[in-house]
Amino acid sequence: MNKYQKVILLLGIIILIALFGKTITRVSFGVLGLLGKGLIIIAVTLFLIFSLKKNKKKK
């Protein structure tokens, strides 16, 4: 392999890492976003249940 082939090979590897790195981070951020939304929904439902129970006890 000559000098130019090595440079092109390195550029190809860097481009592949950049492309696959972006997709991996997008997928991981998507999963984190879904988990975050799920946690928020669970917290809101628990809060509503507890507040309803407290209101029933007061009555």
Distance bins in CASP14 RR format, pairs under 12 A and 6 or more apart:
PFRMAT RR
TARGET T0000
AUTHOR 0000-0000-0000
RMODE 2
METHOD distances of the structure
MODEL  1
1 7 0 0 0 0 0 1 0 0 0 0 0
1 8 0 0 0 0 1 0 0 0 0 0 0
1 9 1 0 0 1 0 0 0 0 0 0 0
1 10 0 0 0 0 0 1 0 0 0 0 0
2 8 0 0 0 0 0 1 0 0 0 0 0
2 9 0 0 0 0 0 1 0 0 0 0 0
3 9 0 0 0 0 0 1 0 0 0 0 0
3 10 0 0 0 0 0 1 0 0 0 0 0
4 10 0 0 0 0 0 1 0 0 0 0 0
4 11 0 0 0 0 0 1 0 0 0 0 0
5 11 0 0 0 0 0 1 0 0 0 0 0
5 12 0 0 0 0 0 1 0 0 0 0 0
6 12 0 0 0 0 0 1 0 0 0 0 0
6 13 0 0 0 0 0 1 0 0 0 0 0
7 13 0 0 0 0 0 1 0 0 0 0 0
7 14 0 0 0 0 0 1 0 0 0 0 0
8 14 0 0 0 0 0 1 0 0 0 0 0
8 15 0 0 0 0 0 1 0 0 0 0 0
9 15 0 0 0 0 0 1 0 0 0 0 0
9 16 0 0 0 0 0 1 0 0 0 0 0
10 16 0 0 0 0 0 1 0 0 0 0 0
10 17 0 0 0 0 0 1 0 0 0 0 0
11 17 0 0 0 0 0 1 0 0 0 0 0
11 18 0 0 0 0 0 1 0 0 0 0 0
12 18 0 0 0 0 1 0 0 0 0 0 0
12 19 0 0 0 0 1 0 0 0 0 0 0
12 20 0 0 0 0 0 1 0 0 0 0 0
13 19 0 0 0 0 0 1 0 0 0 0 0
13 20 0 0 0 0 0 1 0 0 0 0 0
14 20 0 0 0 0 0 1 0 0 0 0 0
14 21 0 0 0 0 0 1 0 0 0 0 0
15 21 0 0 0 0 0 1 0 0 0 0 0
15 22 0 0 0 0 0 1 0 0 0 0 0
16 22 0 0 0 0 0 1 0 0 0 0 0
16 23 0 0 0 0 0 1 0 0 0 0 0
16 24 0 0 0 0 0 1 0 0 0 0 0
17 23 0 0 0 0 0 1 0 0 0 0 0
17 24 0 0 0 0 1 0 0 0 0 0 0
17 25 0 0 0 0 0 1 0 0 0 0 0
18 24 0 0 0 0 0 1 0 0 0 0 0
18 25 0 0 0 0 0 1 0 0 0 0 0
19 25 0 0 0 0 0 1 0 0 0 0 0
19 26 0 0 0 0 0 1 0 0 0 0 0
20 26 0 0 0 0 0 1 0 0 0 0 0
20 27 0 0 0 0 0 1 0 0 0 0 0
21 27 0 0 0 0 1 0 0 0 0 0 0
21 28 0 0 0 0 1 0 0 0 0 0 0
21 29 0 0 0 0 0 1 0 0 0 0 0
22 28 0 0 0 0 0 1 0 0 0 0 0
22 29 0 0 0 0 0 1 0 0 0 0 0
23 29 0 0 0 0 0 1 0 0 0 0 0
23 30 0 0 0 0 0 1 0 0 0 0 0
24 30 0 0 0 0 0 1 0 0 0 0 0
24 31 0 0 0 0 0 1 0 0 0 0 0
25 31 0 0 0 0 0 1 0 0 0 0 0
25 32 0 0 0 0 0 1 0 0 0 0 0
26 32 0 0 0 0 0 1 0 0 0 0 0
26 33 0 0 0 0 0 1 0 0 0 0 0
27 33 0 0 0 0 0 1 0 0 0 0 0
27 34 0 0 0 0 0 1 0 0 0 0 0
28 34 0 0 0 0 0 1 0 0 0 0 0
28 35 0 0 0 0 0 1 0 0 0 0 0
29 35 0 0 0 0 0 1 0 0 0 0 0
29 36 0 0 0 0 0 1 0 0 0 0 0
30 36 0 0 0 0 1 0 0 0 0 0 0
30 37 0 0 0 0 1 0 0 0 0 0 0
31 37 0 0 0 0 0 1 0 0 0 0 0
31 38 0 0 0 0 0 1 0 0 0 0 0
32 38 0 0 0 0 0 1 0 0 0 0 0
32 39 0 0 0 0 0 1 0 0 0 0 0
33 39 0 0 0 0 1 0 0 0 0 0 0
33 40 0 0 0 0 1 0 0 0 0 0 0
33 41 0 0 0 0 0 1 0 0 0 0 0
34 40 0 0 0 0 0 1 0 0 0 0 0
34 41 0 0 0 0 0 1 0 0 0 0 0
35 41 0 0 0 0 0 1 0 0 0 0 0
35 42 0 0 0 0 0 1 0 0 0 0 0
36 42 0 0 0 0 1 0 0 0 0 0 0
36 43 0 0 0 0 1 0 0 0 0 0 0
36 44 0 0 0 0 0 1 0 0 0 0 0
37 43 0 0 0 0 0 1 0 0 0 0 0
37 44 0 0 0 0 0 1 0 0 0 0 0
38 44 0 0 0 0 1 0 0 0 0 0 0
38 45 0 0 0 0 1 0 0 0 0 0 0
38 46 0 0 0 0 0 1 0 0 0 0 0
39 45 0 0 0 0 0 1 0 0 0 0 0
39 46 0 0 0 0 0 1 0 0 0 0 0
40 46 0 0 0 0 0 1 0 0 0 0 0
40 47 0 0 0 0 0 1 0 0 0 0 0
41 47 0 0 0 0 0 1 0 0 0 0 0
41 48 0 0 0 0 0 1 0 0 0 0 0
42 48 0 0 0 0 0 1 0 0 0 0 0
42 49 0 0 0 0 0 1 0 0 0 0 0
43 49 0 0 0 0 0 1 0 0 0 0 0
43 50 0 0 0 0 0 1 0 0 0 0 0
44 50 0 0 0 0 0 1 0 0 0 0 0
44 51 0 0 0 0 0 1 0 0 0 0 0
45 51 0 0 0 0 0 1 0 0 0 0 0
45 52 0 0 0 0 0 1 0 0 0 0 0
46 52 0 0 0 0 0 1 0 0 0 0 0
46 53 0 0 0 0 0 1 0 0 0 0 0
47 53 0 0 0 0 0 1 0 0 0 0 0
47 54 0 0 0 0 0 1 0 0 0 0 0
48 54 0 0 0 0 0 1 0 0 0 0 0
48 55 0 0 0 0 0 1 0 0 0 0 0
49 55 0 0 0 0 0 1 0 0 0 0 0
49 56 0 0 0 0 0 1 0 0 0 0 0
50 56 0 0 0 0 0 1 0 0 0 0 0
50 57 0 0 0 0 0 1 0 0 0 0 0
51 57 0 0 0 0 0 1 0 0 0 0 0
51 58 0 0 0 0 0 1 0 0 0 0 0
52 58 0 0 0 0 0 1 0 0 0 0 0
52 59 0 0 0 0 0 1 0 0 0 0 0
53 59 0 0 0 0 0 1 0 0 0 0 0
END
